[in-house]
Amino acid sequence: MGRTLLWLALIVAIGYAVGRSEFVFNTAPIAIEVETPRTVVIDPATPVAYLPIVAKIKNNTDEPVDLEAPNPCEVFRWFVTTTDGEFVQSKEKEPCAQL
């Protein structure tokens, strides 16, 4: 029983360490990393709440990759910056026919 728990703890620790490391982000062909804030304060007086989400997409291949969505309803407003935070590109809001 003790040996089984030791192996289980070791496997969980290794999985956690690999998941939290940059190894997968730097070695997968196309990698995505999503960051969200730990807490979000919503003001009841404000009709709109913003949830800042940072999604880092990295192409570790030598070939260009197209990012696609099946329809405009599955695309949120976004903008692309360089690693230094400089503005590169943005997506205009498109009408969603499914609403």
N, CA, C and O atoms as a GROMACS GRO file, in nm:
protein
  396
    1MET      N    1   0.082  -0.120   0.000
    1MET     CA    2   0.000   0.000   0.000
    1MET      C    3   0.087   0.126   0.000
    1MET      O    4   0.062   0.219  -0.077
    2GLY      N    5   0.189   0.129   0.086
    2GLY     CA    6   0.277   0.245   0.094
    2GLY      C    7   0.353   0.268  -0.034
    2GLY      O    8   0.372   0.382  -0.077
    3ARG      N    9   0.398   0.159  -0.096
    3ARG     CA   10   0.473   0.170  -0.221
    3ARG      C   11   0.383   0.222  -0.333
    3ARG      O   12   0.426   0.302  -0.416
    4THR      N   13   0.259   0.177  -0.336
    4THR     CA   14   0.163   0.223  -0.437
    4THR      C   15   0.138   0.373  -0.422
    4THR      O   16   0.135   0.446  -0.521
    5LEU      N   17   0.119   0.419  -0.299
    5LEU     CA   18   0.098   0.562  -0.275
    5LEU      C   19   0.220   0.643  -0.315
    5LEU      O   20   0.207   0.754  -0.368
    6LEU      N   21   0.339   0.589  -0.289
    6LEU     CA   22   0.462   0.658  -0.328
    6LEU      C   23   0.470   0.674  -0.480
    6LEU      O   24   0.501   0.782  -0.529
    7TRP      N   25   0.440   0.567  -0.554
    7TRP     CA   26   0.443   0.574  -0.700
    7TRP      C   27   0.336   0.670  -0.752
    7TRP      O   28   0.361   0.747  -0.845
    8LEU      N   29   0.218   0.664  -0.692
    8LEU     CA   30   0.111   0.754  -0.733
    8LEU      C   31   0.150   0.900  -0.710
    8LEU      O   32   0.127   0.984  -0.797
    9ALA      N   33   0.207   0.929  -0.595
    9ALA     CA   34   0.251   1.066  -0.565
    9ALA      C   35   0.360   1.110  -0.662
    9ALA      O   36   0.360   1.225  -0.706
   10LEU      N   37   0.451   1.020  -0.696
   10LEU     CA   38   0.559   1.052  -0.790
   10LEU      C   39   0.503   1.083  -0.929
   10LEU      O   40   0.545   1.179  -0.993
   11ILE      N   41   0.409   1.002  -0.975
   11ILE     CA   42   0.349   1.023  -1.107
   11ILE      C   43   0.272   1.155  -1.111
   11ILE      O   44   0.282   1.230  -1.208
   12VAL      N   45   0.196   1.184  -1.006
   12VAL     CA   46   0.122   1.310  -1.000
   12VAL      C   47   0.218   1.429  -0.998
   12VAL      O   48   0.193   1.529  -1.065
   13ALA      N   49   0.326   1.418  -0.922
   13ALA     CA   50   0.423   1.528  -0.913
   13ALA      C   51   0.490   1.552  -1.048
   13ALA      O   52   0.509   1.667  -1.087
   14ILE      N   53   0.526   1.447  -1.118
   14ILE     CA   54   0.589   1.462  -1.249
   14ILE      C   55   0.490   1.522  -1.349
   14ILE      O   56   0.526   1.612  -1.425
   15GLY      N   57   0.367   1.474  -1.348
   15GLY     CA   58   0.265   1.530  -1.437
   15GLY      C   59   0.240   1.677  -1.411
   15GLY      O   60   0.226   1.756  -1.504
   16TYR      N   61   0.236   1.715  -1.284
   16TYR     CA   62   0.216   1.855  -1.248
   16TYR      C   63   0.334   1.940  -1.293
   16TYR      O   64   0.316   2.048  -1.348
   17ALA      N   65   0.456   1.890  -1.271
   17ALA     CA   66   0.576   1.965  -1.307
   17ALA      C   67   0.585   1.985  -1.459
   17ALA      O   68   0.618   2.094  -1.505
   18VAL      N   69   0.554   1.881  -1.535
   18VAL     CA   70   0.559   1.893  -1.681
   18VAL      C   71   0.449   1.988  -1.730
   18VAL      O   72   0.472   2.068  -1.821
   19GLY      N   73   0.331   1.979  -1.670
   19GLY     CA   74   0.221   2.066  -1.709
   19GLY      C   75   0.249   2.212  -1.680
   19GLY      O   76   0.202   2.300  -1.753
   20ARG      N   77   0.323   2.241  -1.576
   20ARG     CA   78   0.353   2.379  -1.538
   20ARG      C   79   0.480   2.431  -1.604
   20ARG      O   80   0.509   2.551  -1.596
   21SER      N   81   0.556   2.345  -1.669
   21SER     CA   82   0.682   2.389  -1.730
   21SER      C   83   0.658   2.440  -1.872
   21SER      O   84   0.548   2.428  -1.925
   22GLU      N   85   0.760   2.496  -1.930
   22GLU     CA   86   0.754   2.545  -2.068
   22GLU      C   87   0.787   2.435  -2.168
   22GLU      O   88   0.790   2.462  -2.289
   23PHE      N   89   0.811   2.312  -2.122
   23PHE     CA   90   0.854   2.203  -2.210
   23PHE      C   91   0.755   2.180  -2.324
   23PHE      O   92   0.794   2.178  -2.440
   24VAL      N   93   0.628   2.163  -2.291
   24VAL     CA   94   0.527   2.135  -2.394
   24VAL      C   95   0.510   2.256  -2.485
   24VAL      O   96   0.498   2.240  -2.606
   25PHE      N   97   0.509   2.376  -2.428
   25PHE     CA   98   0.491   2.497  -2.507
   25PHE      C   99   0.605   2.516  -2.607
   25PHE      O  100   0.583   2.569  -2.716
   26ASN      N  101   0.724   2.473  -2.572
   26ASN     CA  102   0.840   2.492  -2.659
   26ASN      C  103   0.867   2.375  -2.752
   26ASN      O  104   0.950   2.388  -2.842
   27THR      N  105   0.801   2.260  -2.734
   27THR     CA  106   0.832   2.143  -2.816
   27THR      C  107   0.716   2.094  -2.901
   27THR      O  108   0.739   2.026  -3.001
   28ALA      N  109   0.592   2.125  -2.866
   28ALA     CA  110   0.478   2.080  -2.946
   28ALA      C  111   0.479   2.155  -3.080
   28ALA      O  112   0.521   2.270  -3.084
   29PRO      N  113   0.433   2.092  -3.189
   29PRO     CA  114   0.433   2.162  -3.318
   29PRO      C  115   0.357   2.294  -3.314
   29PRO      O  116   0.409   2.398  -3.355
   30ILE      N  117   0.234   2.291  -3.264
   30ILE     CA  118   0.155   2.412  -3.244
   30ILE      C  119   0.111   2.408  -3.098
   30ILE      O  120   0.041   2.316  -3.056
   31ALA      N  121   0.152   2.507  -3.022
   31ALA     CA  122   0.122   2.506  -2.878
   31ALA      C  123   0.040   2.629  -2.841
   31ALA      O  124   0.056   2.736  -2.900
   32ILE      N  125  -0.048   2.611  -2.744
   32ILE     CA  126  -0.127   2.723  -2.693
   32ILE      C  127  -0.118   2.724  -2.541
   32ILE      O  128  -0.123   2.619  -2.476
   33GLU      N  129  -0.104   2.842  -2.487
   33GLU     CA  130  -0.099   2.860  -2.343
   33GLU      C  131  -0.202   2.968  -2.308
   33GLU      O  132  -0.199   3.077  -2.365
   34VAL      N  133  -0.290   2.939  -2.215
   34VAL     CA  134  -0.396   3.032  -2.177
   34VAL      C  135  -0.375   3.077  -2.034
   34VAL      O  136  -0.357   2.994  -1.944
   35GLU      N  137  -0.378   3.208  -2.013
   35GLU     CA  138  -0.363   3.264  -1.879
   35GLU      C  139  -0.489   3.343  -1.844
   35GLU      O  140  -0.537   3.423  -1.925
   36THR      N  141  -0.540   3.321  -1.725
   36THR     CA  142  -0.656   3.396  -1.675
   36THR      C  143  -0.623   3.450  -1.537
   36THR      O  144  -0.538   3.394  -1.467
   37PRO      N  145  -0.689   3.556  -1.497
   37PRO     CA  146  -0.663   3.608  -1.362
   37PRO      C  147  -0.720   3.514  -1.256
   37PRO      O  148  -0.818   3.442  -1.282
   38ARG      N  149  -0.659   3.514  -1.138
   38ARG     CA  150  -0.710   3.430  -1.028
   38ARG      C  151  -0.847   3.477  -0.981
   38ARG      O  152  -0.933   3.394  -0.950
   39THR      N  153  -0.868   3.606  -0.977
   39THR     CA  154  -0.997   3.660  -0.933
   39THR      C  155  -1.041   3.770  -1.029
   39THR      O  156  -0.959   3.838  -1.091
   40VAL      N  157  -1.171   3.784  -1.041
   40VAL     CA  158  -1.229   3.890  -1.122
   40VAL      C  159  -1.335   3.959  -1.037
   40VAL      O  160  -1.425   3.893  -0.984
   41VAL      N  161  -1.326   4.089  -1.024
   41VAL     CA  162  -1.423   4.165  -0.946
   41VAL      C  163  -1.528   4.219  -1.042
   41VAL      O  164  -1.497   4.291  -1.137
   42ILE      N  165  -1.653   4.184  -1.016
   42ILE     CA  166  -1.763   4.228  -1.101
   42ILE      C  167  -1.842   4.334  -1.024
   42ILE      O  168  -1.891   4.309  -0.914
   43ASP      N  169  -1.852   4.450  -1.084
   43ASP     CA  170  -1.926   4.561  -1.024
   43ASP      C  171  -2.073   4.549  -1.064
   43ASP      O  172  -2.104   4.554  -1.183
   44PRO      N  173  -2.164   4.532  -0.968
   44PRO     CA  174  -2.306   4.518  -1.002
   44PRO      C  175  -2.363   4.640  -1.075
   44PRO      O  176  -2.464   4.628  -1.146
   45ALA      N  177  -2.301   4.755  -1.060
   45ALA     CA  178  -2.351   4.876  -1.126
   45ALA      C  179  -2.311   4.882  -1.273
   45ALA      O  180  -2.368   4.960  -1.349
   46THR      N  181  -2.215   4.800  -1.313
   46THR     CA  182  -2.168   4.800  -1.451
   46THR      C  183  -2.236   4.688  -1.527
   46THR      O  184  -2.232   4.573  -1.483
   47PRO      N  185  -2.300   4.716  -1.641
   47PRO     CA  186  -2.372   4.612  -1.714
   47PRO      C  187  -2.281   4.511  -1.784
   47PRO      O  188  -2.326   4.401  -1.819
   48VAL      N  189  -2.155   4.546  -1.805
   48VAL     CA  190  -2.064   4.458  -1.877
   48VAL      C  191  -1.946   4.424  -1.787
   48VAL      O  192  -1.888   4.512  -1.723
   49ALA      N  193  -1.910   4.296  -1.782
   49ALA     CA  194  -1.792   4.254  -1.707
   49ALA      C  195  -1.688   4.205  -1.806
   49ALA      O  196  -1.721   4.132  -1.900
   50TYR      N  197  -1.565   4.244  -1.786
   50TYR     CA  198  -1.456   4.203  -1.874
   50TYR      C  199  -1.372   4.098  -1.805
   50TYR      O  200  -1.337   4.112  -1.688
   51LEU      N  201  -1.340   3.992  -1.877
   51LEU     CA  202  -1.252   3.888  -1.827
   51LEU      C  203  -1.129   3.886  -1.917
   51LEU      O  204  -1.134   3.834  -2.028
   52PRO      N  205  -1.019   3.942  -1.869
   52PRO     CA  206  -0.898   3.942  -1.953
   52PRO      C  207  -0.838   3.802  -1.961
   52PRO      O  208  -0.806   3.740  -1.859
   53ILE      N  209  -0.822   3.754  -2.082
   53ILE     CA  210  -0.762   3.623  -2.105
   53ILE      C  211  -0.647   3.642  -2.202
   53ILE      O  212  -0.662   3.706  -2.306
   54VAL      N  213  -0.532   3.586  -2.168
   54VAL     CA  214  -0.416   3.592  -2.256
   54VAL      C  215  -0.395   3.452  -2.313
   54VAL      O  216  -0.371   3.357  -2.238
   55ALA      N  217  -0.404   3.439  -2.444
   55ALA     CA  218  -0.379   3.312  -2.511
   55ALA      C  219  -0.254   3.329  -2.596
   55ALA      O  220  -0.251   3.410  -2.689
   56LYS      N  221  -0.152   3.252  -2.564
   56LYS     CA  222  -0.028   3.256  -2.641
   56LYS      C  223  -0.026   3.135  -2.733
   56LYS      O  224  -0.036   3.021  -2.688
   57ILE      N  225  -0.014   3.161  -2.862
   57ILE     CA  226  -0.008   3.054  -2.961
   57ILE      C  227   0.131   3.058  -3.022
   57ILE      O  228   0.177   3.162  -3.068
   58LYS      N  229   0.196   2.942  -3.023
   58LYS     CA  230   0.333   2.936  -3.074
   58LYS      C  231   0.344   2.830  -3.182
   58LYS      O  232   0.304   2.715  -3.162
   59ASN      N  233   0.398   2.868  -3.296
   59ASN     CA  234   0.422   2.777  -3.407
   59ASN      C  235   0.568   2.735  -3.399
   59ASN      O  236   0.658   2.813  -3.431
   60ASN      N  237   0.593   2.611  -3.358
   60ASN     CA  238   0.730   2.560  -3.345
   60ASN      C  239   0.776   2.488  -3.472
   60ASN      O  240   0.880   2.422  -3.471
   61THR      N  241   0.700   2.501  -3.580
   61THR     CA  242   0.739   2.439  -3.706
   61THR      C  243   0.798   2.545  -3.798
   61THR      O  244   0.797   2.664  -3.767
   62ASP      N  245   0.849   2.502  -3.911
   62ASP     CA  246   0.905   2.594  -4.010
   62ASP      C  247   0.800   2.640  -4.111
   62ASP      O  248   0.829   2.725  -4.196
   63GLU      N  249   0.679   2.585  -4.104
   63GLU     CA  250   0.574   2.616  -4.200
   63GLU      C  251   0.473   2.713  -4.139
   63GLU      O  252   0.446   2.706  -4.020
   64PRO      N  253   0.417   2.804  -4.221
   64PRO     CA  254   0.310   2.891  -4.171
   64PRO      C  255   0.184   2.809  -4.142
   64PRO      O  256   0.159   2.708  -4.208
   65VAL      N  257   0.107   2.852  -4.044
   65VAL     CA  258  -0.016   2.782  -4.006
   65VAL      C  259  -0.130   2.882  -4.005
   65VAL      O  260  -0.118   2.991  -3.948
   66ASP      N  261  -0.243   2.846  -4.067
   66ASP     CA  262  -0.362   2.931  -4.066
   66ASP      C  263  -0.446   2.898  -3.943
   66ASP      O  264  -0.466   2.781  -3.911
   67LEU      N  265  -0.494   3.002  -3.875
   67LEU     CA  266  -0.586   2.984  -3.764
   67LEU      C  267  -0.726   3.010  -3.818
   67LEU      O  268  -0.752   3.117  -3.872
   68GLU      N  269  -0.815   2.914  -3.803
   68GLU     CA  270  -0.948   2.925  -3.861
   68GLU      C  271  -1.056   2.898  -3.757
   68GLU      O  272  -1.032   2.830  -3.657
   69ALA      N  273  -1.174   2.953  -3.781
   69ALA     CA  274  -1.293   2.924  -3.701
   69ALA      C  275  -1.406   2.894  -3.799
   69ALA      O  276  -1.413   2.955  -3.905
   70PRO      N  277  -1.494   2.800  -3.764
   70PRO     CA  278  -1.601   2.760  -3.856
   70PRO      C  279  -1.696   2.873  -3.895
   70PRO      O  280  -1.747   2.876  -4.007
   71ASN      N  281  -1.722   2.966  -3.803
   71ASN     CA  282  -1.812   3.077  -3.834
   71ASN      C  283  -1.782   3.195  -3.742
   71ASN      O  284  -1.714   3.177  -3.641
   72PRO      N  285  -1.830   3.315  -3.776
   72PRO     CA  286  -1.799   3.434  -3.695
   72PRO      C  287  -1.850   3.426  -3.552
   72PRO      O  288  -1.799   3.497  -3.465
   73CYS      N  289  -1.948   3.340  -3.525
   73CYS     CA  290  -2.003   3.331  -3.390
   73CYS      C  291  -1.904   3.265  -3.294
   73CYS      O  292  -1.919   3.278  -3.172
   74GLU      N  293  -1.805   3.197  -3.346
   74GLU     CA  294  -1.707   3.131  -3.261
   74GLU      C  295  -1.577   3.209  -3.251
   74GLU      O  296  -1.477   3.158  -3.201
   75VAL      N  297  -1.578   3.332  -3.298
   75VAL     CA  298  -1.459   3.417  -3.293
   75VAL      C  299  -1.488   3.536  -3.203
   75VAL      O  300  -1.589   3.605  -3.220
   76PHE      N  301  -1.401   3.560  -3.108
   76PHE     CA  302  -1.414   3.675  -3.020
   76PHE      C  303  -1.327   3.788  -3.074
   76PHE      O  304  -1.238   3.764  -3.156
   77ARG      N  305  -1.351   3.910  -3.028
   77ARG     CA  306  -1.263   4.020  -3.066
   77ARG      C  307  -1.125   3.991  -3.010
   77ARG      O  308  -1.111   3.951  -2.895
   78TRP      N  309  -1.024   4.012  -3.091
   78TRP     CA  310  -0.888   3.982  -3.048
   78TRP      C  311  -0.792   4.081  -3.112
   78TRP      O  312  -0.825   4.150  -3.208
   79PHE      N  313  -0.673   4.086  -3.057
   79PHE     CA  314  -0.565   4.159  -3.121
   79PHE      C  315  -0.435   4.085  -3.094
   79PHE      O  316  -0.421   4.016  -2.993
   80VAL      N  317  -0.342   4.100  -3.184
   80VAL     CA  318  -0.214   4.030  -3.178
   80VAL      C  319  -0.106   4.131  -3.145
   80VAL      O  320  -0.101   4.240  -3.203
   81THR      N  321  -0.019   4.094  -3.053
   81THR     CA  322   0.096   4.178  -3.018
   81THR      C  323   0.223   4.097  -3.031
   81THR      O  324   0.221   3.974  -3.035
   82THR      N  325   0.334   4.167  -3.038
   82THR     CA  326   0.464   4.101  -3.037
   82THR      C  327   0.496   4.061  -2.894
   82THR      O  328   0.421   4.093  -2.802
   83THR      N  329   0.607   3.991  -2.875
   83THR     CA  330   0.648   3.954  -2.739
   83THR      C  331   0.679   4.076  -2.655
   83THR      O  332   0.680   4.068  -2.532
   84ASP      N  333   0.705   4.190  -2.719
   84ASP     CA  334   0.730   4.314  -2.647
   84ASP      C  335   0.601   4.392  -2.619
   84ASP      O  336   0.605   4.499  -2.559
   85GLY      N  337   0.486   4.338  -2.662
   85GLY     CA  338   0.359   4.403  -2.638
   85GLY      C  339   0.320   4.504  -2.743
   85GLY      O  340   0.224   4.580  -2.723
   86GLU      N  341   0.391   4.509  -2.856
   86GLU     CA  342   0.358   4.604  -2.962
   86GLU      C  343   0.243   4.550  -3.047
   86GLU      O  344   0.240   4.432  -3.080
   87PHE      N  345   0.150   4.638  -3.081
   87PHE     CA  346   0.032   4.601  -3.160
   87PHE      C  347   0.072   4.554  -3.299
   87PHE      O  348   0.154   4.618  -3.366
   88VAL      N  349   0.013   4.442  -3.344
   88VAL     CA  350   0.041   4.390  -3.477
   88VAL      C  351  -0.085   4.386  -3.562
   88VAL      O  352  -0.085   4.434  -3.676
   89GLN      N  353  -0.193   4.330  -3.508
   89GLN     CA  354  -0.312   4.306  -3.590
   89GLN      C  355  -0.433   4.292  -3.499
   89GLN      O  356  -0.419   4.256  -3.382
   90SER      N  357  -0.554   4.322  -3.552
   90SER     CA  358  -0.676   4.299  -3.475
   90SER      C  359  -0.787   4.250  -3.566
   90SER      O  360  -0.779   4.260  -3.688
   91LYS      N  361  -0.890   4.197  -3.505
   91LYS     CA  362  -1.004   4.144  -3.578
   91LYS      C  363  -1.124   4.232  -3.549
   91LYS      O  364  -1.156   4.258  -3.433
   92GLU      N  365  -1.190   4.277  -3.653
   92GLU     CA  366  -1.311   4.358  -3.637
   92GLU      C  367  -1.426   4.268  -3.592
   92GLU      O  368  -1.429   4.149  -3.622
   93LYS      N  369  -1.519   4.327  -3.520
   93LYS     CA  370  -1.637   4.253  -3.477
   93LYS      C  371  -1.725   4.226  -3.599
   93LYS      O  372  -1.759   4.318  -3.673
   94GLU      N  373  -1.762   4.098  -3.619
   94GLU     CA  374  -1.846   4.060  -3.731
   94GLU      C  375  -1.986   4.027  -3.681
   94GLU      O  376  -2.002   3.979  -3.569
   95PRO      N  377  -2.088   4.052  -3.763
   95PRO     CA  378  -2.223   4.016  -3.720
   95PRO      C  379  -2.238   3.865  -3.712
   95PRO      O  380  -2.184   3.791  -3.795
   96CYS      N  381  -2.312   3.820  -3.613
   96CYS     CA  382  -2.334   3.676  -3.594
   96CYS      C  383  -2.477   3.642  -3.635
   96CYS      O  384  -2.572   3.690  -3.574
   97ALA      N  385  -2.491   3.561  -3.738
   97ALA     CA  386  -2.623   3.526  -3.790
   97ALA      C  387  -2.697   3.430  -3.698
   97ALA      O  388  -2.818   3.413  -3.712
   98GLN      N  389  -2.628   3.366  -3.605
   98GLN     CA  390  -2.690   3.266  -3.518
   98GLN      C  391  -2.761   3.328  -3.399
   98GLN      O  392  -2.830   3.257  -3.325
   99LEU      N  393  -2.746   3.458  -3.378
   99LEU     CA  394  -2.810   3.521  -3.261
   99LEU      C  395  -2.959   3.534  -3.278
   99LEU      O  396  -3.027   3.584  -3.189
   0.00000   0.00000   0.00000
